Amino acid sequence: MNVLVVNCGSSSLKYQLINMSDESVIAKGLVERIGIEGSVLKHEIPGMDKVVIEKTMPDHKVAIGLVLDALVDGNHGAIKDMKEISAVGHRVVHAGEKFSDSVVINDEVIEALEECIELAPLHNPANLMGIAACKELMIDTPMVAVFDTAFHQTMPKASYIYPLPYELYEKYGVRKYGFHGTSHRYVSQRAAEFVGEKLEDLKIITCHLGNGASLAAIKDGKCIDTSMGFTPLEGLVMGTRCGDIDPAIVTFVMEKENLDLAGMNNLMNKKSGVLGISGVSSDFRDIEDAAKEGNERATLAIEAFNHRVKKYIGSYAAEMGGADVIIFTAGLGENSISNREEICKGLEFMGAKLDVEKNNVRGKDAIVSTDDSKVKILVIPTNEELMIAKDTQALLK
C-alpha cells in the first residue's frame, strides 16, 4: 500500500509517498514560500539528486498540482501512474469538537471542516484546497483526514477550560484544543527511543518551532498541556500570529483603528507575530539576515520569540514537577542553532545545560546538552507524514 501524505501549512507544503509495507519513503518534497515571492518545490527520490523547481505558486492548489506532476514525471518521477497511490492522508488543523480522531474524508467531513475555517483561518482553507485538488486529480483514491487536535485530547479539564462563563463551553465548545499534535506525538515517541527510555517514564517538553509554533507538556506519555488554544492564535509569537496578548487590546485597537471583526481577526492572524514586530517578513531566515545587518526591529522580533518559548518551557517544567527531556523540532527548532542557544540560556537552574559544540547541528537526531545536564536537550526532526500515513492505513484497512 502506497500512501501519499499531504501536509499543508500556512505558507508551505510537505509531502511524502510512503510504501507502508516497510514504511520506506518512495519520494518526498517540500514546497516553500507559497504566496510569497521566491516559491520553490524541492523534490527528492532516494538515491537520486534533488530536483528544484522554481515557479510562482500563488496558492496551495497550484502547489499540489506541481507536486503530483513531479511524482509522475518521466525524468524524476517516483511512479508511472497515479493509480499506484493507494490512498491520500491529509493533515488537517482543526475540527472543533466534530472529530476527535482521524476519519475517512467524505462530503460530510468536508462540510464540517469548512464550518471550522473560522477557528483556523490560516490553515483550514489550505488543508481544504489540498483535499479539493487531490479529489479533482485522483477521483477514485480514498482520502483520510488526520487532525492536529487529537493528541491533545488527554489534557485534563483544568488545562483546557477557559475562565469564561461555563455555558460558552457547553454551547459552543469554547475550550483549548491545541495543535501540531501529530508532530508532538511523533517527536516524543522518537525521543524516548533515541535516549533508550520508556515514554511513560518521562516528563517531556516538546518545542515545535516554525512559522507556526507551539509547545506541549507530555507526562507519562500523555499531553497534559499545550500552548495553542481554541485556535492556533494562542501561545507563542509566530510568523504572522500574535500569540498571547491582553484580551482588552482587541477592543481597544478595533476602536482606535476603526476595524470590524474581520479586520481585527486579519490583523492578529496575518499581520502580527514576528512580521508585525520586524516589519521585514514572516520568514525567520529573512529576519535573521536583517538582524545581522543591524535592523533593530528584526533583532527585537527574534528576542521576543525566544523569550516566549523560554517562558513556556519554565511554566511546563513547573506544571509537571520538572522535566527529563526538552525537544526542539520543526523548521526553526531543527535548523536554527542560534535560536536554540538563546532559548536555553538561563535554563541551567532546572538542570538543562546546552553544549554549544554539540548544538552545531541541523536537521538530524542529536543530543545537544552537556554530558552532566540533568535534562536532556534533543534535536529531533519531526515526521508528521509517517504518523499520518499510519493512521490512513489503519482506517482504510
Helices and strands as residue ranges (DSSP letters): E 2-8, E 13-19, E 24-32, E 40-44, E 51-54, H 60-71, G 82-84, E 87-92, E 103-104, H 107-115, G 117-119, H 124-137, E 143-147, G 150-154, H 157-160, H 166-172, H 181-195, G 199-201, E 203-208, E 214-219, E 222-226, H 248-257, H 261-270, H 273-278, H 284-292, H 296-320, E 325-329, H 330-335, H 337-344, G 347-350, E 366-367, E 376-379, H 384-396
